[in-house]
Amino acid sequence: MLGAANRVHDELDDDLRSQCASLGLDPVRLVSSTASGGGPPPFELWPEHQEAFEVFHACRTQWRVVAGAAGAWFQGLDFGAVDVAMKRLGIPRARQREVFLQLQVMEDEGIAVLNV
């Protein structure tokens, strides 16, 4: 289960701390509303979704974004980057279709959140 036992500190990794430091942000304040119960509840990542989660996380900076006068609109993930992530993460070819379909569900939810 993620985020249940040690609420704030489980969610702060070295990468997040480094990124926050470069932006002058306090990482504890960044995650504290979720970690202290003010956000979504902790969740369990089922083993059959682990690969899709890893690909989604690896592609976290690979969104196709359209910018205009009204602001930015997230269209979806760059599928070329998704293919690279699957190969680099060693997702077996026989599993790539299922992982891709799971990834599309996460992408749809990400679009809904990012384009609010």
LINSULNOR-V603405 format. One line per field, one symbol per residue. ss: DSSP state (a for helix, b for strand, c for the rest). burial: # if it has 16 or more other C-alpha atoms within 10 Angstrom, else .. A space follows every 10 residues. Layout:
# LINSULNOR-V603405
ss->???
burial->???
This chain:
# LINSULNOR-V603405
ss->cbccccccaa accaaaaaaa aaacccaaaa aaaaaccccc ccbcccaaaa aaaaaaaacc ccbbbbbbcc bbbbbbbcaa aaaaaaaacc ccaaaaaaaa aaaaaaaaaa aaaacc
burial->..#...##.. #......... ......#... ##.##..... .......... ######.##. .##....... ..###.#... ###.##.... #....#..## .###..#..# #.....
